[in-house]
Amino acid sequence: MELAKITSKGQITIPIQIRKRLNLKEGDKVVFMTEGDNVIIENSTRVAIKEAQKAFEGLAEELGLETEDDVVNLVKEVRKEIWEKKHANND
């Protein structure tokens, strides 16, 4: 357990062990959430990734992507299409 003091401006210093565990660097943003009487602090980047994962949940199945190889192949196809369109316009 770590202890922090609140300043007159409502600021706290996040202890180094917690900053390391959350991979927080100077200038990073954090998200504060409450769960009952507890406060949860998370790296905002991780929260954004979790929300994106939720938004795309089930989409792979809908597209018929069953394995990681299926996803890799789709990415390759899309990259190829983008490359071909880009270079077709340069002729």
N, C-alpha and C positions, 0 to 999 in steps of 0.2 A: 504494500500500500504506500502511495506517495502522498505528500502533503503540499498544498500550495496556498498562498495567501492572496486574498482579493485586495487590489489597490482601491484608492478612493474613486478611480475612474471605472471600476468594475473589471479591471484586467487581472489576468493570472499568468504566471509563467508555467508552461507545461514542463514537467520534469523531464530531464534528458532521457531517462530510460523509456518513458512513454513516447517521446518524440522519435526515438530510434525504432521502437516497436511498430509505430504507425508510419514510419518512413517519412516523417515531416521535416521539411527544410524551411529556412527563412523565406517568408513570402507565401508559403502554402496556405490554403484555406482549409478550415475544418468545419464540420457540420455538428451541431449540438442537437441531440434528440433526447426526449424524456421517456422513460419507461417506468411508470409508477412514481416512486420517490427517487429514482436513480436517473443520472444524466449519463448519456453515452456520447463520446466524442469520437468522430471518425474522420479520416482523411477524405476530403470532398471528392477527390479523384476516384477513390474506391466506391463511394456512394454513386457517382455518375456511372461507373462501369456496371454496378449491380442493377441500376435502373435500366440501362441499355439491355442487359441480359434478360431482364423481365419482359421488356418490350418485344424482344425477338423470340421469347420462349415459344416453342411449338412451330415456329416458322420453318425451321429446317425440315421437320417431318412433313409439313405441308408441301414443301418443294421437293420432297423425295430424297433428301440428303440424310442417309442413314449412318454413314461412317465419316471419319475425319478425311479419308481419301476423297470422298464425294465432295466435301467442302473445298478441299485443295483444288480438285479438278474444276469446280465451278469458278473459283477465283482465277485460275489460269485462263479459262475461257473468256471471262469478263475482261481480264487484262489484255488478252489478244484482240478482242473486239475494240476496246478503247484504243489500242496501239494502231490497229488497222484504220480506224476512223481518223485518227490524228494524222497519220501519214498519207492517207488518201487525199486529205485536204491540202497537203503540202506539194502535191504534184503540179 
